[in-house]
């Protein structure tokens, strides 16, 4: 069977485009993206990050942005193709829970990110991502209708019980043991891929994606070719069509060459 021609590629950011060691996009990846653009292949970000925390990679000249794990999709011209907030009841439940229990969490809206209870471990995580620690949230002033994503700083062992009891209308995914991304139930990067396929008039079989974390699994399973980075979590490698090298070892470049896309 003849393999489909790839017309769009979706890239996770942290651990995929961006190195955790250098906090930069490797030169080989920058060159690869330039070659892809010359071929007319669409280049789209697909991240759990906020729309407001990706400015440092926009110089790569993307064709679109999937942010908040599919909850906020925007063209490079600023047109919003999709936006979905978490059920306000779940946000209210977090705020109520935090008034009586120890819990660190961040709240992400279209305009800002705030955080509750910053521990040294959390501060270290933001430094690892080369991001500033967000300002503290004012619990009594939160607009519960406008939260697109929250990060809940609990371990994997506590996740299922917390989600069932506190946020039953939402879904958790994670790429680190430190916290889980929480989004509306049914939402994932797969949703964002379908939105951009419709926008650009593409079949999903004509797409490819690169990722390394648990929140990339639905994306890698959905596209025509799903590539896990060499530094990816084991469960991500298990479902990928192909496992490439680490982000710091020209993983994106090598995979694109392997599939003869560049």
Rosetta silent file (secondary structure, phi, psi, omega in degrees, C-alpha in Angstrom):
SEQUENCE: XXXXXXXXXXXXXXXXXXXXXXXXXXXXXXXXXXXXXXXXXXXXXXXXXXXXXXXXXXXXXXXXXXXXXXXXXXXXXXXXXXXXXXXXXXXXXXXXXXXXXXXXXXXXXXXXXXXXXXXXXXXXXXXXXXXXXXXXXXXXXXXXXXXXXXXXXXXXXXXXXXXXXXXXXXXXXXXXXXXXXXXXXXXXXXXXXXXXXXXXXXXXXXXXXXXXXXXXXXXXXXXXXXXXXXXXXXXXXXXXXXXXXXXXXXXXXXXXXXXXXX
SCORE:     score description
SCORE:     0.000 S_00000001
   1 L     0.000  132.633 -179.431    0.000    0.000    0.000 S_00000001
   2 L   -71.556  132.072 -179.172    1.350    3.409   -0.954 S_00000001
   3 L   -73.216  146.231 -178.754    2.010    5.614    2.057 S_00000001
   4 L   -68.202  153.032  174.323    0.071    8.915    2.196 S_00000001
   5 L   -78.311  127.970 -179.344    1.763   12.198    1.389 S_00000001
   6 L   -80.179  124.992 -177.900    2.265   14.188    4.592 S_00000001
   7 L  -115.885  -10.938  177.938    0.718   17.651    4.315 S_00000001
   8 E  -151.786  141.581  178.272    0.698   18.784    7.963 S_00000001
   9 E  -129.419  133.361 -178.371    2.846   18.038   11.011 S_00000001
  10 E  -107.765  132.435 -175.869    1.897   18.712   14.635 S_00000001
  11 E  -122.580  124.520  164.650    4.604   19.347   17.227 S_00000001
  12 L   -65.304  163.196 -179.205    4.473   19.219   21.010 S_00000001
  13 L   -98.225  -73.746 -170.524    6.723   21.849   22.623 S_00000001
  14 E   -69.479  121.082 -178.953    8.419   20.760   25.855 S_00000001
  15 L    83.791   -1.184  179.576   10.705   17.778   25.338 S_00000001
  16 L  -123.294  -69.973  171.824    9.875   17.713   21.622 S_00000001
  17 L   -77.318  -44.115 -175.528   10.574   21.060   19.982 S_00000001
  18 E   -99.843  133.275  175.150   12.266   22.501   23.058 S_00000001
  19 L   -77.335  136.228  174.018   15.131   20.841   24.867 S_00000001
  20 L   -71.525  -22.503 -177.796   14.803   20.569   28.640 S_00000001
  21 L   -80.729  -44.743 -174.980   18.596   20.912   28.835 S_00000001
  22 L  -103.003  -15.600 -174.314   19.131   24.051   26.734 S_00000001
  23 L    60.454   27.029  179.878   15.592   25.534   26.741 S_00000001
  24 L  -131.594  162.787  173.647   16.116   26.076   23.030 S_00000001
  25 E   -85.260  123.265 -179.509   14.994   24.507   19.764 S_00000001
  26 L   -55.052  148.620 -179.387   17.906   22.466   18.344 S_00000001
  27 H   -58.519  -37.090 -179.430   19.471   23.840   15.157 S_00000001
  28 H   -64.800  -35.050  178.270   18.599   20.650   13.289 S_00000001
  29 H   -69.953  -41.327  176.739   14.925   21.100   14.195 S_00000001
  30 H   -59.617  -42.649  179.097   14.958   24.716   13.037 S_00000001
  31 H   -65.661  -41.416  179.737   16.474   23.611    9.727 S_00000001
  32 H   -60.748  -44.467 -179.391   13.930   20.793    9.385 S_00000001
  33 H   -64.278  -37.845  176.702   11.008   23.170    9.910 S_00000001
  34 H   -61.728  -42.571  178.696   12.432   25.534    7.303 S_00000001
  35 H   -66.824  -38.259  177.446   12.636   22.689    4.794 S_00000001
  36 H   -61.901  -41.825  179.941    9.088   21.589    5.598 S_00000001
  37 H   -64.719  -38.298  177.876    7.812   25.095    4.947 S_00000001
  38 H   -61.810  -29.570  178.872    9.618   25.168    1.604 S_00000001
  39 L   -84.756   -3.900  179.847    7.699   22.023    0.671 S_00000001
  40 L    82.341   13.555  178.655    4.380   23.642    1.623 S_00000001
  41 L   -80.534  131.188 -179.386    3.786   21.322    4.592 S_00000001
  42 E   -70.866  138.080 -178.516    1.713   22.927    7.346 S_00000001
  43 E  -119.120  117.601 -172.261    3.516   23.277   10.697 S_00000001
  44 E  -130.887  130.906  174.707    1.269   23.404   13.769 S_00000001
  45 E   -73.761  142.379  175.158    2.058   23.585   17.478 S_00000001
  46 E  -140.432  101.537 -168.047    0.182   21.157   19.714 S_00000001
  47 L  -138.181  160.501  170.526    0.818   21.809   23.388 S_00000001
  48 L   -86.551   -6.511  179.491   -0.593   21.769   26.878 S_00000001
  49 L   -67.127  161.098  172.414    0.830   25.245   27.361 S_00000001
  50 L   -69.598  154.511  174.778   -1.263   28.384   27.513 S_00000001
  51 H   -60.809  -22.253 -177.586   -1.647   30.458   24.357 S_00000001
  52 H   -91.663    2.248 -177.759    0.252   33.145   26.294 S_00000001
  53 H  -122.035   31.963  178.949    3.335   31.025   27.024 S_00000001
  54 L  -126.527   10.672 -176.854    4.503   30.139   23.511 S_00000001
  55 H   -60.061  -29.987 -175.378    5.785   33.503   22.266 S_00000001
  56 H   -71.707   -8.090  177.421    9.389   32.308   22.500 S_00000001
  57 H  -116.778    1.206 -177.005    8.912   29.790   19.663 S_00000001
  58 H   -66.869  -16.442  178.229    6.716   31.823   17.313 S_00000001
  59 H   -62.723  -16.415  179.233    9.813   32.846   15.358 S_00000001
  60 H   -75.830   -5.348  171.759    9.595   29.400   13.725 S_00000001
  61 L    63.702   65.437 -179.995    6.625   30.741   11.730 S_00000001
  62 L   -78.724  164.925  177.651    3.898   28.196   12.443 S_00000001
  63 L   -98.270   -5.885  179.215    0.612   27.830   10.563 S_00000001
  64 E   176.972  168.467 -175.318   -1.487   27.404   13.694 S_00000001
  65 E  -135.930  121.501  168.148   -1.566   26.731   17.414 S_00000001
  66 E  -102.325  113.904 -179.178   -3.298   23.999   19.422 S_00000001
  67 E  -122.711  172.908 -177.522   -2.958   25.041   23.060 S_00000001
  68 H    51.700   38.601  179.235   -4.463   23.928   26.387 S_00000001
  69 H    53.996   40.830  177.391   -4.348   20.328   25.042 S_00000001
  70 H    99.937   -6.532 -175.214   -6.857   21.120   22.329 S_00000001
  71 L   -80.424  -11.999 -178.252   -8.981   23.570   24.317 S_00000001
  72 E  -148.944  107.342 -177.043   -7.889   26.680   22.415 S_00000001
  73 E  -114.502  128.000 -173.291   -7.062   26.534   18.711 S_00000001
  74 E  -139.674  142.067  175.059   -5.932   29.651   16.887 S_00000001
  75 E   -79.333  167.035  177.695   -4.569   30.532   13.454 S_00000001
  76 L   -66.829  -19.661  177.310   -1.424   32.610   13.059 S_00000001
  77 L   -82.395   -4.558  178.377   -3.703   35.472   12.027 S_00000001
  78 L    94.799    5.918  177.867   -5.360   35.357   15.446 S_00000001
  79 L   -78.615  127.374  179.824   -8.630   33.728   14.410 S_00000001
  80 E   -86.244  116.442 -179.468   -9.975   31.462   17.158 S_00000001
  81 E   -88.535  -25.516 -177.114  -11.151   28.189   15.645 S_00000001
  82 E  -161.765  140.118  175.198  -12.151   26.531   18.915 S_00000001
  83 E  -151.249  127.783 -179.771  -12.369   27.382   22.602 S_00000001
  84 L  -139.573  123.688 -179.700  -13.781   25.251   25.417 S_00000001
  85 L   -92.159  157.620  173.814  -13.699   26.018   29.124 S_00000001
  86 L   -67.844  146.477  177.256  -13.787   23.564   32.022 S_00000001
  87 L   -53.449  123.407 -178.271  -17.202   23.045   33.625 S_00000001
  88 H   -54.688  -28.640  179.489  -17.558   25.871   36.198 S_00000001
  89 H   -63.160  -37.276  179.636  -18.813   23.331   38.763 S_00000001
  90 H   -70.491  -36.655  177.811  -15.425   21.596   38.665 S_00000001
  91 H   -68.366  -42.453  176.443  -13.544   24.868   39.115 S_00000001
  92 H   -59.292  -38.550 -179.173  -15.791   25.818   42.031 S_00000001
  93 H   -66.071  -38.757  177.031  -15.084   22.377   43.538 S_00000001
  94 H   -61.858  -47.105 -177.005  -11.297   22.931   43.341 S_00000001
  95 H   -62.496  -40.195  178.165  -11.586   26.305   45.051 S_00000001
  96 H   -67.007  -43.411  179.731  -13.771   24.848   47.799 S_00000001
  97 H   -59.282  -43.110 -175.309  -11.442   21.867   48.262 S_00000001
  98 H   -69.646  -16.724  178.433   -8.402   24.130   48.593 S_00000001
  99 H   -76.633  -19.802 -178.210   -9.998   26.072   51.433 S_00000001
 100 H  -122.327  -14.095 -178.442   -9.941   22.990   53.669 S_00000001
 101 L  -126.224  153.838  175.259   -7.253   20.721   52.149 S_00000001
 102 L   -74.983  120.922 -178.808   -3.643   21.242   51.102 S_00000001
 103 L  -157.348  128.202  172.479   -3.584   21.492   47.318 S_00000001
 104 L  -100.635  136.353  178.569   -1.416   23.290   44.803 S_00000001
 105 E  -157.748  156.146  173.219   -2.985   24.110   41.454 S_00000001
 106 E  -117.610  150.890  177.434   -2.795   26.619   38.635 S_00000001
 107 E  -119.311  129.574 -177.846   -5.700   28.136   36.717 S_00000001
 108 E  -118.913  122.906  174.306   -5.310   29.091   33.064 S_00000001
 109 E  -113.926 -177.700  179.758   -7.661   31.416   31.226 S_00000001
 110 L   -61.991  -27.948 -172.609   -7.416   33.029   27.818 S_00000001
 111 L  -109.133  -23.917 -173.291   -5.618   36.005   29.344 S_00000001
 112 L  -152.980  165.092  172.310   -3.707   34.831   32.402 S_00000001
 113 E  -125.032  131.853  174.945   -2.287   32.040   34.547 S_00000001
 114 E  -128.191  163.915 -175.411   -2.506   32.110   38.341 S_00000001
 115 E  -140.670  151.003  178.276   -1.378   29.615   40.954 S_00000001
 116 E  -119.857  125.726  174.058   -2.313   28.542   44.473 S_00000001
 117 L    65.341   82.904 -179.765    0.269   27.367   47.038 S_00000001
 118 L   -87.074  115.599  175.938    3.727   27.431   45.424 S_00000001
 119 L   -93.499  164.249  175.902    6.056   24.810   46.906 S_00000001
 120 H   -57.441  -35.358  179.206    9.836   24.703   46.271 S_00000001
 121 H   -64.854  -40.038  179.326    9.257   21.698   44.017 S_00000001
 122 H   -69.046  -41.276  177.007    6.751   23.650   41.929 S_00000001
 123 H   -60.472  -38.766  177.653    9.071   26.645   41.701 S_00000001
 124 H   -65.767  -35.541  178.854   11.782   24.285   40.482 S_00000001
 125 H   -64.615  -43.083  178.591    9.434   22.882   37.835 S_00000001
 126 H   -64.235  -36.381  176.243    8.774   26.345   36.405 S_00000001
 127 H   -65.261  -38.290  178.119   12.523   26.959   36.325 S_00000001
 128 H   -60.787  -35.501  179.435   12.929   23.625   34.490 S_00000001
 129 L   -88.589   -0.702 -179.051   10.474   24.881   31.865 S_00000001
 130 L    61.002   40.185  179.638   12.185   28.282   31.764 S_00000001
 131 L  -122.869  147.866  175.547    8.926   29.966   32.773 S_00000001
 132 L   -72.306  149.738  174.691    8.228   32.520   35.522 S_00000001
 133 L   -68.740  127.585 -177.827    6.164   31.371   38.501 S_00000001
 134 L   -64.277  160.270  175.225    2.637   32.750   37.937 S_00000001
 135 E   -66.391  157.065 -179.234    1.083   35.242   40.366 S_00000001
 136 E   -70.609  141.139 -179.953   -0.955   33.869   43.252 S_00000001
 137 L   -77.533  145.278  170.534   -4.642   33.318   42.623 S_00000001
 138 L   -98.489   98.699 -170.757   -7.285   35.222   44.598 S_00000001
 139 H   -53.480  -38.447 -176.000   -9.668   32.344   45.263 S_00000001
 140 H   -79.739   -2.192 -177.769  -12.678   34.528   45.966 S_00000001
 141 H  -118.980   12.105 -177.847  -12.265   36.481   42.712 S_00000001
 142 L   -73.718  132.348  171.228  -11.908   33.637   40.194 S_00000001
 143 L   -82.210   98.138 -173.275  -14.189   33.735   37.143 S_00000001
 144 L   -67.906  -12.052 -178.414  -15.158   30.056   37.226 S_00000001
 145 L   -89.671   -8.609 -172.697  -16.664   30.234   33.727 S_00000001
 146 L  -116.294   18.996 -178.076  -13.449   31.206   31.954 S_00000001
 147 E   -91.875  119.596 -177.383  -10.886   28.557   32.987 S_00000001
 148 E   -90.218  -26.536  179.852   -9.576   26.627   29.987 S_00000001
 149 E  -160.508  150.865  171.552   -7.135   24.374   31.850 S_00000001
 150 E  -133.377  147.699  171.026   -5.816   23.706   35.312 S_00000001
 151 E  -104.974  123.373  179.210   -2.695   21.938   36.527 S_00000001
 152 E  -104.885  118.190 -175.898   -3.306   19.871   39.659 S_00000001
 153 L   -87.513   77.033  174.848   -0.115   19.170   41.594 S_00000001
 154 L  -133.481  159.209 -179.751   -0.865   15.657   42.827 S_00000001
 155 L   -78.877  165.592  179.389    0.864   12.340   42.168 S_00000001
 156 H   -58.232  -30.656 -177.145   -0.402    9.652   39.786 S_00000001
 157 H   -70.094  -27.769 -178.229   -1.612    7.525   42.719 S_00000001
 158 H   -93.786   -9.184 -169.821   -4.020   10.230   43.916 S_00000001
 159 H   -61.761  -50.361 -174.093   -5.213   11.307   40.486 S_00000001
 160 H   -60.877  -46.014 -179.176   -8.148    8.940   39.891 S_00000001
 161 H   -65.417  -41.606  179.717   -9.774    9.521   43.280 S_00000001
 162 H   -62.595  -45.890 -177.771   -9.309   13.290   43.047 S_00000001
 163 H   -64.522  -39.819 -178.939  -10.813   13.491   39.575 S_00000001
 164 H   -67.280  -39.875 -173.874  -13.781   11.324   40.523 S_00000001
 165 H   -89.212  -29.870 -173.528  -14.575   13.229   43.710 S_00000001
 166 H  -110.279  -38.566 -175.061  -13.629   16.807   42.821 S_00000001
 167 L  -129.280   62.175 -174.173  -13.603   17.176   39.028 S_00000001
 168 L   -69.267  -15.255 -178.897  -15.953   14.522   37.582 S_00000001
 169 L   -97.649   11.842 -175.875  -16.705   16.586   34.458 S_00000001
 170 E  -128.015  171.237 -179.738  -13.040   16.869   33.473 S_00000001
 171 E  -130.304  142.869 -179.728  -10.211   14.638   32.279 S_00000001
 172 E  -109.277  143.956  171.021   -6.578   14.460   33.446 S_00000001
 173 E  -142.649  158.428 -177.019   -3.448   13.711   31.440 S_00000001
 174 E  -150.236  153.682  172.538    0.179   14.085   32.443 S_00000001
 175 E  -123.378    3.504  178.550    3.739   14.147   31.168 S_00000001
 176 E  -147.089  147.635  176.563    5.347   14.398   34.599 S_00000001
 177 L   -65.211  -16.354 -173.862    4.713   12.743   37.999 S_00000001
 178 L   -72.654  -37.595 -177.061    4.536   16.228   39.545 S_00000001
 179 E  -153.229  164.938  175.638    1.217   17.355   38.109 S_00000001
 180 E  -116.944  139.182  167.741   -1.664   16.551   35.792 S_00000001
 181 E   -76.819  134.188  178.279   -3.128   18.744   33.065 S_00000001
 182 E  -121.142  128.132 -177.663   -6.889   18.921   33.557 S_00000001
 183 E  -134.521  169.935  176.659   -9.231   19.771   30.687 S_00000001
 184 E   -57.206  143.040 -179.715  -12.928   19.353   29.858 S_00000001
 185 L   -57.265  134.173 -179.437  -13.975   15.714   29.540 S_00000001
 186 L    91.667   -6.880 -177.190  -13.599   14.504   25.956 S_00000001
 187 L   -95.526  141.160  176.698  -11.021   17.127   25.081 S_00000001
 188 L  -164.275  176.428  176.971   -7.511   16.287   23.864 S_00000001
 189 H   -62.007  -24.417  176.357   -4.937   17.239   21.258 S_00000001
 190 H   -58.508  -39.761  178.813   -6.827   14.914   18.903 S_00000001
 191 H   -59.405  -44.995  179.877   -9.678   17.439   18.857 S_00000001
 192 H   -62.164  -38.325  178.364   -7.262   20.166   17.782 S_00000001
 193 H   -62.436  -45.099  178.977   -5.910   18.012   14.969 S_00000001
 194 H   -61.821  -37.820 -179.940   -9.411   17.429   13.597 S_00000001
 195 H   -64.538  -44.654 -179.614  -10.133   21.151   13.762 S_00000001
 196 H   -74.575  -30.159  174.120   -7.027   22.066   11.765 S_00000001
 197 H   -62.365  -42.735  177.419   -7.571   19.223    9.282 S_00000001
 198 H   -65.789  -41.653 -178.092  -11.005   20.665    8.564 S_00000001
 199 H   -62.890  -41.845 -177.865   -9.616   24.211    8.412 S_00000001
 200 H   -94.198   -1.081  179.401   -6.900   23.296    5.893 S_00000001
 201 L    70.211   41.518 -176.870   -8.994   20.703    4.030 S_00000001
 202 L  -112.359  153.297  170.004   -6.765   17.752    4.935 S_00000001
 203 L   -88.155  142.408 -177.475   -7.377   14.087    5.653 S_00000001
 204 H   -61.310  -24.827  177.288   -5.995   12.971    9.014 S_00000001
 205 H   -68.849  -13.048  178.771   -4.026   10.255    7.196 S_00000001
 206 H   -94.350   15.207 -176.279   -2.018   13.079    5.607 S_00000001
 207 E  -118.407  160.657 -179.878   -0.750   14.236    9.000 S_00000001
 208 E  -139.381  154.596  179.238    2.171   13.435   11.264 S_00000001
 209 E  -147.027  149.898  176.915    2.880   14.330   14.893 S_00000001
 210 E  -121.584  135.500  177.646    5.789   14.397   17.331 S_00000001
 211 E  -160.123  172.772 -177.725    5.422   14.134   21.116 S_00000001
 212 L  -140.958  -12.689 -174.074    6.942   12.834   24.335 S_00000001
 213 L  -115.739  171.851 -178.845    4.356   13.016   27.151 S_00000001
 214 H   -58.802  -30.864  179.353    1.138   11.360   28.246 S_00000001
 215 H   -76.436   -0.157  176.228   -0.920   14.252   26.892 S_00000001
 216 H   -97.272   -7.630 -172.114    0.484   13.425   23.421 S_00000001
 217 H   -61.339  -48.552 -179.464   -0.884    9.876   23.291 S_00000001
 218 H   -61.705  -36.256  179.419   -4.254   10.680   21.684 S_00000001
 219 H   -65.198  -50.015 -176.902   -2.473   12.865   19.132 S_00000001
 220 H   -66.003  -32.147  178.649    0.115   10.257   18.137 S_00000001
 221 H   -74.809  -23.858 -171.663   -2.532    7.533   17.847 S_00000001
 222 H   -88.081  -34.717 -174.417   -4.792    9.723   15.699 S_00000001
 223 L   -76.695  171.949  178.684   -2.438   11.002   12.984 S_00000001
 224 L   -64.077  -42.385  177.246   -1.140    9.127    9.963 S_00000001
 225 E  -132.529  114.894  178.820    2.338    8.797   11.487 S_00000001
 226 E  -103.387  120.190 -175.884    2.842    9.235   15.232 S_00000001
 227 E  -112.632  125.387  174.191    6.449    9.715   16.323 S_00000001
 228 E   -95.177  136.887  175.835    7.634    9.458   19.936 S_00000001
 229 L   -69.193  156.709  178.455   10.839   11.238   20.902 S_00000001
 230 L   -61.951  -25.531  178.157   13.679    9.132   22.287 S_00000001
 231 L   -91.825   11.315 -177.414   13.193   10.930   25.616 S_00000001
 232 L   -70.091  159.454  172.878    9.449   10.145   25.641 S_00000001
 233 L   -63.140  148.975 -177.859    7.649    8.373   28.478 S_00000001
 234 H   -55.038  -39.959 -178.208    7.497    4.565   28.020 S_00000001
 235 H   -68.046  -24.304  176.769    3.721    4.552   27.499 S_00000001
 236 H   -75.537  -42.898  177.813    4.132    7.069   24.678 S_00000001
 237 H   -61.536  -34.720 -176.956    6.765    4.957   22.939 S_00000001
 238 H   -63.592  -31.848 -175.307    4.478    1.918   23.240 S_00000001
 239 H  -100.163   -7.716 -175.767    1.718    3.460   21.106 S_00000001
 240 L   -74.003  152.623  173.425    3.885    5.349   18.599 S_00000001
 241 L   -74.785  -25.228 -176.484    4.365    4.249   15.006 S_00000001
 242 E  -155.701  140.573  175.889    8.027    5.142   15.301 S_00000001
 243 E  -111.912  121.142 -178.853   10.450    6.072   18.091 S_00000001
 244 L   -98.083 -167.166  179.101   13.127    8.560   17.092 S_00000001
 245 L   -82.086  173.865  178.403   16.164    9.904   18.964 S_00000001
 246 L   -60.787  159.830  176.938   16.133   12.336   21.873 S_00000001
 247 H   -57.830  -35.486 -178.557   15.289   15.978   21.301 S_00000001
 248 H   -84.564   -0.239  179.300   18.959   16.809   21.944 S_00000001
 249 H  -119.536   35.232  175.286   20.140   14.166   19.469 S_00000001
 250 L    64.005   36.264 -175.271   18.375   15.544   16.373 S_00000001
 251 H   -58.148  -45.452 -178.587   15.286   13.407   16.954 S_00000001
 252 H   -66.912  -47.122  178.649   12.909   15.435   14.784 S_00000001
 253 H   -57.101  -47.745 -176.110   15.406   15.799   11.937 S_00000001
 254 H   -63.525  -39.518  179.883   16.277   12.095   11.979 S_00000001
 255 H   -68.487  -41.188  179.203   12.632   10.964   11.896 S_00000001
 256 H   -65.011  -35.210  175.582   11.761   13.290    9.037 S_00000001
 257 H   -69.955  -40.498  179.751   14.742   11.954    7.104 S_00000001
 258 H   -57.609  -42.617 -179.143   13.762    8.350    7.958 S_00000001
 259 L   -87.721    7.095  176.537   10.300    8.881    6.461 S_00000001
 260 L    56.500   39.943  178.059   11.828   10.764    3.503 S_00000001
 261 L   -90.963  -29.835  173.145    9.768   13.879    4.223 S_00000001
 262 L  -124.795    0.000    0.000   12.824   16.154    4.026 S_00000001
